[in-house]
C-alpha cells in the first residue's frame, strides 16, 4: 500500500526514467495485492503502461490502516487535548494546519511573502487563532527563518513541538494544503479544507495532478490561487462560512468518493485478507 491517496501523479514521468526508482516501482508491482482507499484510486496508484505490463497486483480498496484513527472521535478528541497542551494553546483557540507537499522544482519566491506573513499573523491574533506550519520533509513554501526573525507568535512551526501528522490533524480546526493527500486523510473529521494551489499549472506540467480542483465531488475544499485569496478565505473561515450545510454535505460526498469503506475498519479488513491468504 502507499502512504496516501493519489492527488499528485505518482510515479511521475520523470521518476519512471530513473533506473533506481524504476527498480523500486517494479518491486511494488510484483506484490500479490495493492491496497487503496477507493475504486477510483485503483486506477491511479502506480498505474501506467510501463509498470502495468508486468504487474502482478490485484487492487483492493480496503482502506489504509493509518486513516482508521480519524474515524474514532474518542481518540481524536483525546489527541486534540494532548496536542493543545503540548502547544500551549487553549481548547477554545482556533488552530489551522498549513501542510503543503513537496515540489520537484524550486520556487522562484515564496507564495507567502514577509508582508503576507505579517497580515496572517495579525488576522490570527485578532481571532484567537494560530497557524501550525508543517512542511513536507523534502521542502516547504514558507521561510521559517523569516517567521523566527519577525517573531510571529501566531505561526507555530510544528517541528519545534515534535507533533506527528496524526496529532497535527486531530488538533486542527481547519486545514490548508495543496496537492498533498493529507487533505483526503483529513476528510473523516469533516472540518474545513482550503486548497492553496498557487502554482497549479506549473505543478501540473512538471509533476502531474490526478484531481480536478473544480470537481466538487472530489475536491473537498475552497480553492485559492494567490495570497490575497488566501487571506480572504481565512477571514471567512473565522466567520464559520465553511461550516454550513453546503460544505458539510460536500465534504461527506468527497469522503464517500475517496473511501470505498468510510468506517475506520481498514486494519480489520486487511488482517482478514492476510489470514485468508495464509489459510490457502
N, C-alpha and C positions, 0 to 999 in steps of 0.2 A: 504494500500500500504506500501511497505517497504521504506527505506530511500535511497536505492541504487540498484545496479544490482548484481546478484549472480556471483561473481568471486570465492570467498571462499564458501565452503559448509555452508549452513545455513538453518535450525539449524544443528549443528554438532551432531555426535552420542553421545558425552558426555553431551551435553545440553539436549538431549532427555531423559537422565537418571536422570535429575534434576527435581524433582516434581514441584518446583516453576516455572521453565522455561516452563515445560510441560503444566501447567495450562494456562500460557500466550499464548503459541502456539495454544492450543485448542480454546482459545477465538478468536484468529485470524481466525481460520478455521471455526468459526461459522458465519462469516460475509457473506452477500449475494454475494459480489463481492471482488475480489482481483485484484488490478490494477498493471500491469507490464509495461515494456518498449517494450517487443517483444514477439513473439510466442515462441521463444527459452526460454525466462525467465518463461513462463507459466509452463514449465516442470521442473523448478529448484527451484523456491522460495517457501519455506515452503512445499516442496513436498517430502514425504516419506510414506511408508505403515502405520506407526503408526498414523500419522496425517490425511492421506487421507481417511482412512476407515470411519471417521465420518464427513468428510468435507462437508460444505455447499457452499464453494466458487465456483463462476463462474469466471474464469480467463479471464481478458480483457486486451490486450496490448495497452492501451490508452496513455501510457507515464506518466512520473512524472512531476507534475507542476513545481517543483523547477528547472528542467532542461530547461524549456521554455526560461529562460533568456539568455542562451548561444546561442540561435538561433537569438537573436536580436543584431545585430552588433552595433547599436547606443548605447544601454545600456552597452554593453561590453566595447566599447571604452571610454564611459563616466566614468565607474567604474575604468578602467585601469588608466586613468589620475588622478583620485582622489586618488587611492591607491598609485600611484608613489609619489604623493605629500606627503602623509602620511609617506611613507618610506624614503623620502628624496633622491630619485634617479631620474635620468634624463629620459625623454621619450625615448632617444636613448640607454639607458643601457639595457643589456640583462639579463632577470630575469628567473631563473629556480626554480620551486617549487619542493621540495622533500617532499612527503606526504606518508609515509609508514602506513600500517594498524597495528592493534594490533596483538599480538600473545598470544595464550593460554598457552604459556610456556616461561620460562626465557631464554634469550640468554646467552650462556657461555661467550661471549665477543661481543663487538660492531663490526659490519662488517666494520665500518669506524673508523680506529684507529687514534691515535694522528698524526702519520706521514701522513696518507692519508688526514686527515682534513687540514693539512698544505699545502699539494700538491694541494688540491682542491682550497684552498684559493688563492694560488699563480696563479693557472690557471685562476681563475675568475678575479683576479686583472689584469692580462695581456690581458684580452678580454673585458674590460669594462662591467663586468658581476657580478651578485650577485646570491646567492642561498638562497631562502626562505625555512626555515625548519619548517614544520607543522606536528608534530607527532600526532598520534591518542591520544585522551584524556586518553585512558587506557594504553598507553605506546608507546615508540619510539625506535629508533635504534641508535641515536647519543647522546653522553654525552653532554648535554647542558652546564653543569658547566665547562667542558673542553673547549668548544667553548669560553666561557666568560674568562676563565683564560688565554687562548692563545691569546686573543684579536684579533680573526679572523674577521676582519671588513667586509669581503665579504660574510660572512654567517650570515644571518639575522634570528632571532628567531621570528616567527610571533606573538607569544603571547605577545611580547613587544608592538606590534602595534595594537593589538585587531582587526586583519583582519579576517573576516569570510571566509568560504570556497569559496563562490561566488567571493568575492574580490580577494582572493588568486589565483584563477584560471584565472580570467579575466586579471590580471596584469602580468601573467607569459607567457613568450615566449615558454617555454617547461616545461614538467612535468616528474618527476621521481617518480615512485610508485612501488607497488608490487602486492599484492592480493586484493587491495582496489578497490572498484567500482568507485573511484574518476577518474580513467582512462577513464571509459565509460562516466562519466559526462563531461569530458574534450573534448571528441571526436567532438562535434559540432563546436569547434573552429578550428579544423584541424591544430593543432600545434604538433610539435614533442613530442613523448612519449617514455620514457625509462623504461622498466620493470626490476627492480633490485631485482632479486629473488635468493638471495644468499643462502637461506635455503629451496629451493623448495621441496626437498624430505622430509625433516622433517615436513614442514608445511602440505604437502600432507598426511603424515601419521597421524599427530596429530589433524589436523582440517579438511582437505579435500579441494580439489580445483576443481572448476567446469569449468575450461577452459584449453585448451591445448595451451601453450605459443608458440608452433611451428606451430599452425594453423593460417596462415596469414589472413584468412577471419574473425577471431575473435580476435586475439591478435594484437593490433594496434601499438605496438612499438617494438623497438630494445630490445632484451632480453640479459641482462648481469648477470653474476653469481658470480663475485668477484670484489673487489675494483680496481684491475688493469684494468679489462674490463670497469668498471665504468669511470675511469679517461680517458681511451682511447675514450670512447663514448662521453664524454664531449668535448674533443678536436675536434672530428668530428662534434659535434653539432655546435661549433663556426665556423666551415668551411662550414656550411649550407649543410652538407651531407644528412640531413634528411628532406630537403625541396624540393627535386627533384620530378619528376612526379611519380616515383615508390611509394614513401612514401605518397604523396598526394592522389594517387588513392587507396592505401592500406587502409589509414585511412577512406576514403569515403566508401569503401566496408565494413569495420568494422562498420561504423556508420549505414549503411543500414541493417546490420545483428543484431545490438543491439537495433535499434529503428525501430519498425514497421512503425511509423509515424515520420520521422525526419523533423518536420516542426515547432516545438515550439508552438503547439496548444493543448498540453495535458490538460491544465486548461479548455479550451473551451469544449473539448470532455467530460471531467469528469462532468462539470457543466450540460451539456446536459443530461448525464446519470442520474444525480440527479433529474433534472426536470421531465424526463420521468418516473422515479420511483415514484415520488410524485404524478404524474397525474394518476397512475394506480387505 
